[in-house]
Amino acid sequence: MPYDDPDPTDPMTLHGVELSIDESGAVREMAECFIEEFIRLGHSPAAILDLFLVGGFAGPALALEQMGRVEIQTLIHEQFQRWGGRGLGVKVEQSPAGTVSLPVLNP
């Protein structure tokens, strides 16, 4: 398969989803998706809130701006009620040299 011509049936192909922020509830749904994803990766509520607060990520920053901190914290709490017991708890360890260790990859 040529590099610039990805196979649409390849499950490893990156797909983006466009959301119209003008639609009612679109930003809330986007925030819920971010929160769910990071819960499933095993992040704590505080770490997820930091994702919204640092401002370095466009989607979470937009959600914080439009919804406010209290609403984001409420969403995090609601999503932990729903997904908290199902988090994968993936631990990513990075050495000072910059190498990354994932338990899944290390036998």
Secondary structure, DSSP 8 states (H G I E B T S, - for coil): --TTS--TT-TTS-------TTSTTHHHHHHHHHHHHHHHTT--HHHHHHHHHS--SHHHHHHHHHH-HHHHHHHHHHHHHHHGGG------EE-TTS-EE-TTT--
